[in-house]
């Protein structure tokens, strides 16, 4: 059963110029993005900075109103889907408790003037949870994320970066959400601490059967936490596949380039494929055809004139590449 269905989600930002502020162009931050997340599944949304993955996440949270498209969400297990895209703020409010966010920066997202117990309990307070139930749930959440009970009476500055992120995770889980959006939740942490937070998320997946959208740019992290991976480039999805399949047999040259850019400690596991050369295309003025064609070593004339569509290239593996059926791209065979 799907918890979330994104159907042709589009978000444009108009560019105005001149005395009359006339629209002269549009930044196409997200263009015809479609995917779904089932109950208990983690979908990773990856790509270079500026590819549009955070825009998609913010549209799902309705922090941004999409230009067009549908965001269908199942608030209950009865199969009923609600399209969040056209809803007003008033109509969205009772649904917000079911979709929660884990922020990228664990310190900036915590109020330095509030004690940890109040920070974690605030979503419950806002949603009218009784005091006794809030206190009981608070203790459960602290234990769930591996923090001592005394943490509730301390302030965020007394904790390390990893502990602060645990506080953020506890706050996101306070209302038992059906969907968690994790916006690069480990990118601001030290590498050793990243592993601890990833292990925590894996444990929570098993215990709570969380449905999660994991936004990231580090494919080394994504491999360990996701069930499927969706790759974005200049606002469009270019590949969607089960994690292991995408890592071993990528079907889009951009995905191969991202995999080649993942650092590997063992020289024997390093790939011969090159990391992507050049800059990400301008989303306000993308090149004709496939937006990746100026950086793609396999581009042909068709790639420079015709926009490829995301299609099934076998076994549910989706790719937006004209040559996906004929290219034999190099994946990652060892562990990263």
URURVEN-V296341 format. One record per pair of residues at least 24 apart in sequence whose C-alpha atoms are under 7 Angstrom apart, sorted by the first residue. I is the first residue (numbers start at 1). J is the second residue. Records with the same first field share a line. If there is no record, write none. Layout:
I: J + J
This chain:
1: 38 + 39
2: 36 + 37 + 38 + 39
3: 37 + 38 + 39 + 73 + 74
4: 36 + 37 + 38 + 72 + 73 + 74
5: 35 + 36 + 37 + 71 + 72 + 73
6: 33 + 34 + 35 + 36 + 70 + 71 + 72
7: 33 + 34 + 35 + 69 + 70 + 71
8: 32 + 33 + 34 + 69 + 70
9: 33 + 34 + 66 + 68 + 69 + 70
10: 66 + 67 + 68 + 69
11: 66 + 67 + 68
12: 67
25: 284
26: 284
27: 283 + 284
28: 235 + 283 + 284
29: 55 + 235 + 283
30: 55 + 56 + 235 + 236
31: 235 + 236
32: 236
33: 236 + 237
38: 211
39: 211
40: 209 + 210 + 211
41: 210 + 211 + 212 + 227
42: 211 + 212 + 213 + 214 + 226 + 227 + 228
43: 212 + 213 + 214 + 226 + 227 + 228 + 229
44: 213 + 214 + 215 + 222 + 226 + 228 + 229 + 230
45: 214 + 215 + 216 + 229 + 230 + 231
46: 215 + 216 + 217 + 230 + 231 + 232
47: 217 + 231 + 232 + 233
48: 217
51: 232 + 233 + 234 + 235
52: 234 + 235
53: 215 + 232
61: 99
97: 175 + 177
98: 177 + 178 + 179
99: 177 + 178 + 179 + 180
100: 172 + 177 + 179 + 180 + 181
101: 172 + 180 + 181 + 182
102: 168 + 169 + 172 + 181 + 182 + 183 + 185
103: 182 + 183 + 185
104: 183 + 184 + 185 + 186 + 187 + 188
105: 188
106: 161 + 164 + 165 + 168
107: 164
110: 156
112: 155 + 156 + 157
114: 155
115: 152 + 153 + 154 + 155
116: 151 + 152 + 153 + 154 + 155 + 156
117: 152 + 153
119: 171
120: 170 + 171 + 174
123: 174
124: 174 + 175
141: 170
142: 170
145: 170
161: 189
162: 189 + 193
178: 210 + 211
179: 210 + 211 + 212
180: 211 + 212 + 213
181: 212 + 213 + 214
182: 213 + 214 + 215
183: 214 + 215 + 216
184: 215 + 216
198: 225
219: 259 + 262
220: 262 + 336
234: 281 + 283
238: 310 + 319 + 320
239: 318 + 319 + 320
240: 317 + 318 + 319
241: 316 + 317 + 318
247: 331 + 332
248: 331 + 332 + 333
249: 329 + 330 + 331
250: 329 + 331
251: 319 + 324 + 329
252: 319 + 321 + 324
253: 296
256: 329 + 330 + 331
264: 336
269: 334
273: 330
